Amino acid sequence: MAQFFPLFLLGALFGTLMDGSGSVDAIADRMTRRLGPGRAVLAVVLAGALAT
């Protein structure tokens, strides 16, 4: 567990930074507008890939 702690810590910090900056909302809004509600699953997968 201690070996992977820095990885988890950096992941949490990166997630907090992206959430605080509003970039996650911008990615989600753009994916929704471009793909439409009929392709919601694809939009979630692509937005997750971009956020990662």
N, C-alpha and C positions, 0 to 999 in steps of 0.2 A: 504494500500500500504506500509506503513512504517513497518508494522508487517512482511512482506515478503521480505523486502529489504536485510537483511543479507543472505537469501537463494539465491536471485538473484546475489548478489555480489560474494558469494563463488562459485556459478556455473560458473560465468564469469571468475573468477580467475582460476578455475580448467580447464576450456576449453582452456584458454590462455596458461596455463602450459603444457597441453597435446599437443597443437599445436606447441609450441616452442621447445619441446623436441623431436618432430618427431615421437612420439608414435602413433599418429593417422595415419600417412602415413604408418608406419610399419604394423598396423592392417589392413588397407585397401589393401596393397600389398599382405599380406598373405591370406586374404579372397579371393581376386581375383585369386590368383594362385591355391588355394585349391578347390574352387567351380567352377571356369571357368566362361566365359561370359554368358553362358546359364542360369545361376542361379544368375543373377545380383541383383534381388530384395531380394533374401535370403541373399546374401552377404552384402547388405546395412543394412538389419535388424540386422543381427548378429554383424556387425561392430559397429552399433549404440549401441547395447546392451553391447558390450565389452567396448566401450568408456565411457559408462555411469557408 
